[in-house]
Amino acid sequence: MGYVTSSAILPVLMGKGGLIASDSLNHSSIVNGTRGSGARVCVFQHNSFK
């Protein structure tokens, strides 16, 4: 259930024109959700958001 929740809710919360800052070590459910959202995704190295 957790995988489906993460991958399904992100496209609902974000869409085209949005920006998602994503940790490089995020779980694959989060990665798939961000890809499906249509938002621009900015990936940063683990624990070094700058």
N, C-alpha and C positions, 0 to 999 in steps of 0.2 A: 504494500500500500504506500509506503514512503516514496518509492521510486516514481510511481504514477502521480502522486501528489506533487512532488517537486517538478516533474517534467510537464505537468498539465497546468499548474497555477501560474508559472512565470509568463507564459504567453497571454494570460488573462490580465495580469498586472502591468505588463509592459507591451508596447507595440511599436510600429514604425514611428520614427522620430524620437524614440527613447534611447537612453544610453545605460548599459549595464556594465558595472565594474565587477570583474569576476576574478577570483583567486585562481591561479594556475593549477592548484590541487583540488578544486571543487569536484564533488562526486559527479559521475557521468549523468545522473538524472538532472542535475542543475545545468550542466553543459548542454544537454539535449533541450531543456526548457528554454534556455537563452537563445539557442539556434532557431527554435520554432517561433520565437516571439516576433521576429522581424526587426528588433531593435539593434542598434549598433552595439557591439560587445568589445570592451577594452579589457584584455587579460593582463594581469600583473603577476609578478613573481610572488610566491607564497610569503605571506606576512611582511610584504614590503610595499604597501600601497603608498604611492607618492604622486 
